[in-house]
Amino acid sequence: MEEYVRLAVLSDVHGVLPALEAVLAEPEVAAADRIVLTGDITAGPQPGAVLDLLRAQGERVLWIGGNADRELVEYRRGERTGIPDPIGPFAARELTGEQVDFLAALPRTLTLRVRGLGTVLFCHATPRDDEEVVLVDSRPARWAEVLTGLDAGIGTVVCGHTHIPYVRLAHGRLVVNPGSVGMPYGRPGAHWCLLGPGTDLRVTPYDVPAAVARLVRECAYPDIAAWAGYFLHARATDTEVLDAWGPRDGRGDS
């Protein structure tokens, strides 16, 4: 298996083109061996443009699909009648048929070797499921549950889904969440991560008011002003999100 020296990891872009453009303009992203996407790429205001920009990077981008990408595919293919995220149906309709097929073919996990970290497994939510929840403060038993069955040689797991960046140890494995490029919780900016030989959580500041105004101009979603104002400004605090998502990791179950 090829060993990479440095990877840029981007998660949860959620169709926010200005945030993605800001991250791709980072010199260290441009210099990375590869860009790894850990899912939820398209469910947002500019899904087609985001896909086009990422696909234009060619083989430098390694892809994983997330639950929100899967939901758009299922909606377009008539396999579901609704999507929990209100902007989801709009995003699904914005995609071309070829883009839907592209998303449908994305893998759910990816395993790579990274210098200094060894064998690294990339996924969206957990290695076994694209929408279950683990958090930085999830109890050890929960981590043991979601990491069950992993090859003993996997020393690092990189996930996304919860939009809050963190690095922690769980049963001897390093777990890394780069946070969200397009829908950050806790603080504004486009969050991502550099891997190799260590883990370096990054946030790229960009002109959020200008990005909100651009989305309002360019996106036909009826509630785009409210959507962009809330998510790009990171109105949801990390404490609020942990309180809201915490019950979904099974804490408190007998």
N, C-alpha and C positions, 0 to 999 in steps of 0.2 A: 504494500500500500504506500502510495506517495506520501511524503511528509511535507507539510506546509510550514513555513517559517512564521508567517503573519496572516491572519484572517481578519477581515472586518465583518462583524455580525450585525445585521439589521433585522429587527423584528417589528411586526405590527405597524406597518406603514399606513394601512387603512386608507389607501387612495388619496393621500394628502401630498400632492405633487410638490409644493414649495418646500416642505420639510425634507422630502427625499432629495430634491435638487441641492439643498444646503449640505446634506451629508455626503453626497457623491462629490461635491466640490472640495471636501476635506483632503488635504495632501496625503494624509496617512491612509485614507480609504483608497485613493488613486494608486498608492504605492503597495497596497496589500496584494498578496498572492491571489486571493480570491475574495469575493463578497458572498457571504452565506446569508440567505433569507430564511428566517424561522417562522414564516407563515403569517396569515392575515394581511395579505398584501393589498387586496383590492376593495374590501368592503368599506367604502367611503365615497367622497364627492367626485374624485377623478380617477376611477379605476382603470379605464382604458389607457389614459395618458401615463399613468404610473407603470402599467405593464409594458407599454411601448418603450419607455425610457430604460427600464431594467433589462428588457430583452435586447436593447441596442448595445448593452455592455458585452454581449456575446458570452463566450465560455468563461469569462471571469466570474459570472454569477452562478452560484449553486443554490438550488431551489428546494424549499419544503412548503407544502400547503398547510394551512391552518383551518380551524373549524369554520371561520367566517368565509374563507374561500370555498370550502366544501358546500356551505349553505347557499352561496350564490349559484353554484353549479346545479345543485338539486332544485332550486327554485326555477332556474331557466329550463331545466329538463322536465318540469312538471312532477317532480318527485316530492315536492312539498308545496303547500299553498301559502305559507308565510315564513317570515324570518324574524327572530326575536329583536334584532337591531332595527329600529325604524328606518334607517337609511339603506338597509340591505336590499329591499326590492328595487329601489331606484338604482343602486349600484349594479345589480344583476341585469337590469334592462339596458344599462349603458354598454355592457360588454358585447363584442361581436361573437358570432357563433364559434369562430376559430379561437378566440380568447377563452371562451368557456371550455372548449376541448383542451386547450393548453393547461388551464387550471385543474381540470379533472385528472390529468395525467401526472400531476406533481406527487412525489413520494411524501410519506408521512414522517420518515426519519432519514437520517444521513449519518454515516460514521466516517470520520476522517482522522488522520494522524497529524498532530500539531506539535512542533518542536517545543519542548519544555512541559507539555501537558500529556503527551502520549496519545492514547486512543480516546477520541472525543465523540460522544453521541449528540447529535442535534435533533431537536423535536420542537413541536409547537407548545403543547401544554405539558404533557408527560410522555415518556417513551411509549406508553401503551395506549394513550387516548389523546385526541386532539382538543378536548374541551374540559377535562377535569381540572380541578384547582389545587395547586400547592403554592404556598406563600413563604416568605422569608421566615415567618414565625410559626409555620406549621409544625406540629409535634413530631418527634422522632418516629412514632409508630406510623404516621401518615407517610412519611418519606420512605420508610421501609416497605410499605404497601405499594407505592407507585414505582419503586425501583426494583421490585421483585422480578427476577428472571433475567436481569442484565448480565451480559458476559462479565466475568470477573476482571477482564483486562480493561474494561471501560472505567477510566478514572475521573472523567469529567463529563457532566451532562449540561448542555446548553438548551434552555427553553425560552419561551416568551409567554404570550397569552394574557398575563395579568397586568402588563403595562407599568410595572414598578421595578426599577433596576435593583439587583442585589447580587452578592456573591456569598455563599455559605457552604459549610461542610455538612454532609448528610450521610452518615454511616460510612465515612471514609472516602466518599466521593465529593468532588467539588461540583457545586451546582451554580450555574451562572445564568442570570436573566439580564439581558441588555436594556430592558425597558422598551418603550415604544417610540418609533420615529414620528408617527403622525398623530397619535392620541395619548400624549403623556399624562400620567397622574402624578400629582405631588409638586412638580415644578415645570415651567414651560421649557421649550427647546426640543430638539430632535435627539433622542437618546439612542445610543448604540454602543458597541463594544469592540475593542481590539483583543484578539487572542494570539498568544505566542510571543515570547516564551511564558508569559504570565497572563493575567486577566486585567484589563484596563477599561473600566466603565467610562464612557465619554458622553458629553452632551454638547451638541452644536447649537449655539444661539443663532437665531435668524429673526428677521423683522416680522413679528407675529401680526401686528396691525395691518401691515401691507399684505401679508398672506391671507388674512381674513377678507380684506377688500378684494383681493384677486379671486378668491373662491366665490364670493358673492357675484362678481362679474361673470365668471366662467362656468359656474355650475348651476344647473337648472333645478336642483333639489329645492322644493318649496320652503323648507326651513333651514336653508344653508346658513343664513346669517347667525341664527341662534346656535346651530350645530358648531360652526367654526369658532364663534366667540367663546363657547364653553370649552371645547376640546383643545384648541390651539393655545388658549391661555391657561390650560391645565387648572380649571376651576375646582376640580375634585382634588381634595388633599389626599396625601398618602394615608393618613389616619382614617379618613372617611372610607376610603376604598378597602383598607384592611378590615374595618368593622363590617362593611357590607359583604365582602367576599369571604370573610373568615368562616361563616357557617357552611360554606360550600366545600371546605376541606375536611368536613366531618368532625370538627372539634366539638366536644360536648356530647358526642354519641356515646351511649353506654356500651 
